[in-house]
Amino acid sequence: MNILASLQRWLKAARHWLYPLIALALAALVYEGVAKLLKKLDLNQVWLSIQDTPPQALLLALLATAVSYVALMGYDFGSLRLVGAKIPAKKTAKTAFMAYALGNSLGAGMLTGGALRMRHYMAEGASAGQVTRAIVINALSFGLGIGVLGAMGILWQSDKVEEVIHLPGVLLQILAAVFLASLGLWGFFGHRLQGLKLLGKELPLHPGHRFLSLQLAVSCLDIVASGFALWILLPQGSVGFELFIVFFAIAITLGVLSHVPGGLGVFEALMLLCIGKDVGPEALTAALLVFRGVYFLLPLLLAFLLIGLEEWWMARSAAKSKA
């Protein structure tokens, strides 16, 4: 526990220079490889590939996006219940959707989506501490799912991942196995650990087997559905889904760590490096652009509409209560 507290203090003190350093390191990591790919990119072919997107693929991408955002709402339902905040289900679903649509597109989700959650959940009686703890739990749940999927994929497709990351496949498998084993031990025996203090309240380091199982299922569903929304837009048979989802998880993780809005540029660059040769840079770029429109832009526009309606309704309710 002392080690955990020391690590927490160090991260708090180092966050001002650590995050920009991570972003710069990621940019340096992908710049050279992507620059080579972009030099060979035929923009006319990209536009033709966008126009040739099959309507059924676009429909399936929209359906997968809807499934992913429903799964994202599940994070809030679980975390709010864990911290004891009693928010109506309709309000939770709307707020969670708006917060994730903003966070996914604008970046720094714990700030952009967090501010919206703070306003709307506190209006329903939740305390600032409860909302903050729920936001942290959401982030940890997402990390849990993406870590499990990524590690399982590396165990299965280490030879393919090795070609991109340039680390020995055996080493990748060992690291993935250690991660999954550690996670399994924590899952089974972590309930014996003491809680972690956050804002004067104790946040359980093991919130219970049922909660963990549900949040892991929600997280995996979210990642698989969002990954499918991009994969279905790729040329048929260009890359298997089991390999694609591994690289998708890696790209999403590094995109989040970069703190670039929506991981823009970082996510696309890594996907180009990972599967650009298999899919073709023009076809992949076209799929990525369509995916940005379907998974990020459409929910963002809907979120702005809902936010406007919610703000109008809250202002109207406040005016009525004063009258």
C-alpha positions as CSV (number, residue, x, y, z in Angstrom):
1,M,0.0,0.0,0.0
2,N,2.9,2.4,0.7
3,I,4.3,1.7,-2.7
4,L,0.9,2.5,-4.3
5,A,0.6,5.8,-2.3
6,S,4.2,6.7,-3.4
7,L,3.4,6.0,-7.0
8,Q,0.2,8.0,-6.8
9,R,2.1,11.0,-5.3
10,W,4.9,10.7,-8.0
11,L,2.3,10.6,-10.9
12,K,0.5,13.6,-9.5
13,A,3.8,15.6,-9.3
14,A,5.0,14.4,-12.7
15,R,1.8,14.7,-14.7
16,H,2.6,18.2,-16.0
17,W,5.7,17.0,-17.9
18,L,5.0,13.3,-18.2
19,Y,2.0,13.5,-20.5
20,P,3.6,15.9,-23.0
21,L,6.7,13.6,-23.0
22,I,4.5,10.6,-23.8
23,A,2.8,12.5,-26.6
24,L,6.1,13.5,-28.1
25,A,7.5,10.0,-27.8
26,L,4.5,8.6,-29.6
27,A,4.8,11.2,-32.4
28,A,8.4,10.3,-32.9
29,L,7.6,6.6,-32.9
30,V,5.1,6.8,-35.8
31,Y,6.4,9.8,-37.8
32,E,9.1,8.1,-40.0
33,G,7.0,5.1,-41.0
34,V,3.9,7.1,-41.7
35,A,5.8,9.8,-43.7
36,K,7.0,7.0,-46.0
37,L,3.5,5.7,-46.5
38,L,2.0,9.1,-47.1
39,K,4.5,9.9,-49.8
40,K,3.1,7.0,-51.8
41,L,-0.5,7.8,-51.1
42,D,-2.8,8.5,-54.2
43,L,-5.5,10.9,-53.0
44,N,-7.6,10.3,-56.0
45,Q,-7.6,6.6,-55.2
46,V,-8.6,7.4,-51.6
47,W,-11.6,9.4,-52.8
48,L,-12.6,6.6,-55.2
49,S,-12.3,4.1,-52.4
50,I,-14.6,6.2,-50.2
51,Q,-17.2,6.4,-53.0
52,D,-17.0,2.6,-53.5
53,T,-17.8,1.9,-49.8
54,P,-20.6,-0.8,-50.0
55,P,-23.9,0.5,-48.5
56,Q,-24.2,-2.7,-46.4
57,A,-20.8,-2.2,-44.9
58,L,-21.8,1.4,-44.0
59,L,-25.0,0.1,-42.4
60,L,-23.1,-2.5,-40.4
61,A,-20.6,0.1,-39.3
62,L,-23.5,2.3,-38.0
63,L,-25.0,-0.6,-36.2
64,A,-21.7,-1.5,-34.6
65,T,-21.2,2.1,-33.5
66,A,-24.7,2.1,-31.9
67,V,-23.7,-1.2,-30.0
68,S,-20.4,0.4,-28.9
69,Y,-22.1,3.5,-27.5
70,V,-24.7,1.4,-25.7
71,A,-21.8,-0.5,-24.1
72,L,-20.2,2.8,-23.2
73,M,-23.3,3.7,-21.2
74,G,-22.8,0.5,-19.3
75,Y,-19.6,1.9,-17.8
76,D,-21.6,4.7,-16.1
77,F,-24.4,2.5,-14.9
78,G,-21.9,0.2,-13.2
79,S,-19.6,2.9,-11.7
80,L,-22.4,5.1,-10.4
81,R,-24.0,2.1,-8.7
82,L,-20.6,1.2,-7.1
83,V,-20.1,4.6,-5.6
84,G,-23.7,4.8,-4.4
85,A,-25.0,7.6,-6.7
86,K,-28.7,7.0,-7.4
87,I,-29.3,8.6,-10.9
88,P,-32.4,7.8,-13.0
89,A,-31.6,5.3,-15.8
90,K,-32.8,7.7,-18.5
91,K,-30.5,10.5,-17.2
92,T,-27.6,8.2,-16.9
93,A,-27.9,6.9,-20.5
94,K,-28.2,10.4,-22.0
95,T,-25.4,11.8,-19.9
96,A,-23.1,8.9,-20.6
97,F,-23.7,9.1,-24.3
98,M,-23.1,12.8,-24.5
99,A,-19.9,12.5,-22.3
100,Y,-18.4,9.7,-24.4
101,A,-19.3,11.4,-27.7
102,L,-17.5,14.6,-26.5
103,G,-14.6,12.7,-24.9
104,N,-14.0,10.4,-27.9
105,S,-13.9,13.3,-30.4
106,L,-12.3,16.1,-28.4
107,G,-9.8,14.1,-26.4
108,A,-9.0,14.3,-22.7
109,G,-12.2,12.4,-22.0
110,M,-11.8,12.6,-18.2
111,L,-11.9,16.4,-18.5
112,T,-14.4,17.1,-21.4
113,G,-16.8,14.2,-20.6
114,G,-16.0,14.6,-16.9
115,A,-17.2,18.2,-16.8
116,L,-20.5,17.2,-18.4
117,R,-21.0,14.3,-16.0
118,M,-20.2,16.6,-13.1
119,R,-22.9,19.1,-14.1
120,H,-25.6,16.6,-15.0
121,Y,-25.1,14.0,-12.3
122,M,-24.7,16.6,-9.5
123,A,-28.0,18.1,-10.7
124,E,-29.6,14.8,-9.9
125,G,-28.1,14.7,-6.3
126,A,-24.8,13.0,-6.8
127,S,-21.8,14.5,-4.9
128,A,-18.7,15.8,-6.6
129,G,-16.7,13.0,-4.9
130,Q,-19.1,10.3,-6.2
131,V,-18.9,11.6,-9.8
132,T,-15.1,11.8,-9.7
133,R,-14.7,8.3,-8.4
134,A,-17.2,7.0,-11.1
135,I,-15.0,8.7,-13.8
136,V,-11.9,7.0,-12.5
137,I,-13.7,3.7,-12.3
138,N,-14.8,4.1,-16.0
139,A,-11.2,4.8,-17.1
140,L,-10.0,1.7,-15.2
141,S,-12.7,-0.5,-16.7
142,F,-11.8,0.6,-20.2
143,G,-8.1,-0.2,-19.5
144,L,-9.1,-3.6,-18.1
145,G,-11.0,-4.5,-21.3
146,I,-8.4,-3.2,-23.8
147,G,-5.6,-4.8,-21.8
148,V,-7.3,-8.2,-21.8
149,L,-8.1,-8.1,-25.5
150,G,-4.7,-6.9,-26.5
151,A,-2.9,-9.5,-24.4
152,M,-5.0,-12.4,-25.6
153,G,-4.5,-11.2,-29.2
154,I,-0.7,-11.0,-28.7
155,L,-0.7,-14.6,-27.4
156,W,-2.6,-15.7,-30.5
157,Q,-0.9,-13.5,-33.1
158,S,2.5,-12.7,-31.7
159,D,4.3,-13.5,-35.0
160,K,2.3,-10.8,-36.8
161,V,2.6,-8.2,-33.9
162,E,6.4,-8.9,-33.9
163,E,6.7,-7.7,-37.5
164,V,5.3,-4.3,-36.5
165,I,6.6,-3.7,-33.0
166,H,10.0,-5.3,-33.8
167,L,10.2,-7.1,-30.4
168,P,10.7,-10.9,-30.2
169,G,7.5,-12.8,-30.4
170,V,8.4,-14.9,-27.4
171,L,9.0,-11.8,-25.3
172,L,5.6,-10.4,-26.3
173,Q,3.9,-13.7,-25.4
174,I,5.7,-13.7,-22.0
175,L,4.6,-10.2,-21.2
176,A,1.1,-10.9,-22.3
177,A,1.0,-14.1,-20.2
178,V,2.4,-12.3,-17.1
179,F,-0.2,-9.5,-17.6
180,L,-3.1,-11.9,-17.8
181,A,-1.8,-14.1,-14.9
182,S,-1.4,-11.0,-12.7
183,L,-4.9,-9.8,-13.7
184,G,-6.3,-13.3,-12.9
185,L,-4.6,-13.4,-9.5
186,W,-5.9,-9.9,-8.7
187,G,-9.4,-10.9,-9.9
188,F,-9.5,-14.0,-7.6
189,F,-7.7,-12.7,-4.6
190,G,-7.7,-8.9,-4.8
191,H,-10.8,-8.7,-2.5
192,R,-8.3,-9.1,0.4
193,L,-6.6,-5.8,-0.5
194,Q,-7.3,-2.6,1.4
195,G,-9.0,0.2,-0.5
196,L,-7.3,3.2,-2.1
197,K,-8.0,6.7,-0.7
198,L,-9.4,9.1,-3.2
199,L,-10.8,12.6,-2.2
200,G,-11.1,11.4,1.3
201,K,-13.1,8.4,0.4
202,E,-12.0,4.8,0.1
203,L,-12.1,3.4,-3.5
204,P,-12.0,-0.4,-3.3
205,L,-9.0,-2.0,-5.1
206,H,-11.3,-5.0,-5.8
207,P,-14.9,-3.9,-6.2
208,G,-16.2,-7.5,-6.3
209,H,-16.2,-10.4,-8.7
210,R,-19.7,-9.6,-10.1
211,F,-18.9,-6.0,-10.8
212,L,-15.5,-6.9,-12.4
213,S,-17.1,-9.5,-14.7
214,L,-19.8,-7.1,-15.8
215,Q,-17.4,-4.2,-16.5
216,L,-15.0,-6.5,-18.3
217,A,-17.9,-7.7,-20.5
218,V,-19.0,-4.1,-21.2
219,S,-15.4,-3.0,-22.0
220,C,-14.8,-6.0,-24.4
221,L,-18.2,-5.4,-26.1
222,D,-17.3,-1.7,-26.6
223,I,-13.9,-2.4,-28.0
224,V,-15.0,-5.3,-30.3
225,A,-18.0,-3.3,-31.6
226,S,-16.0,-0.1,-32.3
227,G,-13.3,-2.2,-33.9
228,F,-15.8,-4.0,-36.1
229,A,-17.2,-0.6,-37.2
230,L,-13.8,0.0,-38.8
231,W,-13.0,-3.5,-39.9
232,I,-16.2,-3.9,-41.9
233,L,-15.3,-0.8,-43.9
234,L,-12.0,-2.5,-45.1
235,P,-11.8,-4.4,-48.3
236,Q,-13.3,-7.9,-47.8
237,G,-10.7,-10.5,-46.9
238,S,-7.8,-8.0,-46.5
239,V,-7.1,-8.8,-42.9
240,G,-8.6,-11.2,-40.4
241,F,-10.7,-9.7,-37.5
242,E,-8.7,-11.6,-34.9
243,L,-5.5,-9.9,-36.0
244,F,-7.1,-6.6,-36.7
245,I,-8.6,-6.2,-33.2
246,V,-5.1,-6.6,-31.7
247,F,-3.7,-3.7,-33.7
248,F,-6.9,-1.8,-33.1
249,A,-6.5,-2.1,-29.4
250,I,-2.9,-1.0,-29.5
251,A,-3.7,2.0,-31.7
252,I,-6.6,3.0,-29.5
253,T,-4.5,2.8,-26.4
254,L,-1.7,4.9,-27.8
255,G,-4.2,7.4,-29.2
256,V,-5.7,7.9,-25.7
257,L,-2.2,8.2,-24.1
258,S,-1.3,10.8,-26.7
259,H,-4.0,13.2,-25.4
260,V,-4.6,14.3,-29.0
261,P,-8.3,15.1,-29.6
262,G,-9.8,11.7,-30.6
263,G,-6.3,10.3,-31.0
264,L,-6.4,12.0,-34.4
265,G,-3.3,11.2,-36.4
266,V,-1.8,8.9,-33.9
267,F,-4.5,6.3,-34.3
268,E,-4.5,6.5,-38.1
269,A,-0.7,6.4,-38.2
270,L,-0.5,3.3,-36.1
271,M,-3.2,1.5,-38.1
272,L,-1.3,2.4,-41.4
273,L,1.9,1.0,-39.9
274,C,0.2,-2.1,-38.6
275,I,-2.1,-3.2,-41.5
276,G,-1.4,-0.7,-44.3
277,K,0.6,-3.2,-46.3
278,D,-2.1,-5.9,-46.0
279,V,-5.0,-3.6,-46.8
280,G,-3.4,-1.0,-49.0
281,P,-2.7,2.5,-47.8
282,E,-5.4,4.1,-50.0
283,A,-8.1,1.6,-49.1
284,L,-7.2,1.9,-45.4
285,T,-7.1,5.7,-45.4
286,A,-10.5,5.7,-47.0
287,A,-11.9,3.3,-44.4
288,L,-10.4,5.4,-41.6
289,L,-12.0,8.6,-42.9
290,V,-15.4,7.0,-43.2
291,F,-14.9,5.5,-39.7
292,R,-14.1,9.0,-38.3
293,G,-17.4,10.2,-39.8
294,V,-19.5,7.3,-38.5
295,Y,-18.0,6.7,-35.1
296,F,-16.9,10.2,-34.1
297,L,-18.6,12.9,-36.1
298,L,-22.2,11.6,-36.1
299,P,-22.3,10.9,-32.3
300,L,-20.6,14.3,-31.7
301,L,-23.3,16.1,-33.7
302,L,-26.1,14.2,-31.9
303,A,-24.4,14.9,-28.6
304,F,-24.3,18.7,-29.3
305,L,-28.0,18.5,-30.2
306,L,-28.8,16.7,-26.9
307,I,-26.7,19.0,-24.9
308,G,-28.5,22.0,-26.3
309,L,-31.9,20.4,-25.4
310,E,-30.7,19.4,-22.0
311,E,-29.4,22.8,-21.2
312,W,-32.6,24.4,-22.4
313,W,-34.7,22.0,-20.3
314,M,-32.5,22.6,-17.1
315,A,-32.8,26.4,-17.6
316,R,-36.5,26.1,-18.1
317,S,-36.9,23.9,-15.0
318,A,-34.8,26.3,-12.9
319,A,-36.9,29.3,-14.1
320,K,-40.1,27.5,-13.2
321,S,-38.9,26.7,-9.7
322,K,-38.0,30.3,-9.0
323,A,-41.4,31.6,-10.3
